[in-house]
Amino acid sequence: MEFPGINQRRDHVLIASIILITGLGLVILYSSSYAFAFRRTGNGNFFFDRQVQYVCAGFVLFLISSFINLEWLRHKGVMLAMVMLTAILCLLPFIPFFAARPVNSDSMTEAALMQNALVNSARWIGIGGRTFQPSELMKITLPLYLAHFFDKKKDEINNLAKSIIPPAIITGMFAGIILLQNNFSTAIFLVLNAIFMFFLAGIRFRYFFSAVFMVLPFAAIHIMNSEYRILRILSYVIPQYEPLGASYQVNSSMSAINAGGFWGAGIGQGIRKIVSVPEIHSDFIFASYAEEMGFLGVVLFCLLFGVFAVRGYISSIRNENPFCRLLGCGLVTMIISQVLLNISVVSGALPATGIPLPFFSAGGSSLVVSMVMAGLIVNISRHNNNNSANNKIFDRRGEN
């Protein structure tokens, strides 16, 4: 059963922005990764060839998610299966038989592998000779679950026992599993996006203050118990702290961005990507983009993601179905907040994290999941009713 008000024409501007972003990501990945891939593997196309395969797989899933019946996803058995399957997959990296090294580990130096074993422990599983980071699935499953749950409970949205504690437990469970994987930044990222969906659903502000008082001390203790997290904070507060250690990557990234100037060095002409910036083809790929495309390229980058965000939010807010409204806004925010977080880290505005740049960073997990989220956003754009009188996200903070 389809939702009423279906628009078979979809939002072509939204779809075009997704295609352009994905294509631009492939071009920049090829340029940023060629020298590194050739030096480490003897094949300059190593990361690009893999990314093309992931784009093809992601495009198939994009089409499926853009046409799938959203009512079917809301079926009780399907939703429960998605939550349980995601949780189980995220626990598999703790089982030696399923655990795998990161997808880029074949091209890492011994020192990088040792650091990865410490920082990125228990995050990957092996599938058919490839690796997958199951925590990425939470970026789809959690918004789906929260949108479905809050839609069901919209008439008693501020009932603590029925409408607030159950989704808080699920969110806490997902975040706890990611913390066990020693992935603090992703756990915090997921919790913040979940809090945003709680806010959109109309939860009263007093509950947010209670959540902050509970989360902040826990986060502070978690940071203080980890040496490398303390070093990241110190290198952020004092940029010259350990210039060849904790501060090196971000400082090198900022130098690459500054070298781009107004016009940029040109595609394939950047030099910092060759030796200066570690992981420039992955989490720090925006530094390579800014060096080669310059200020004008950064403006183009912002425009593309800006169009995607605006069209995604408009398609969601105009939808007369509360589930679609909340799900669409949650998915768009999940992608855009990840873009903003990545850029902030690369430019030195925030402490270093391991958050990839959607559609750009090397690696299939993030790319495929991002394309599925984009497909669901396109799906929601098919169910708009521009004449709907109720275009606002339900807000019941003043009720009860």
Order of alpha helices (4+ residues) and beta strands (2+ residues): alpha-alpha-alpha-alpha-alpha-beta-beta-alpha-alpha-alpha-alpha-alpha-alpha-alpha-alpha-alpha-alpha
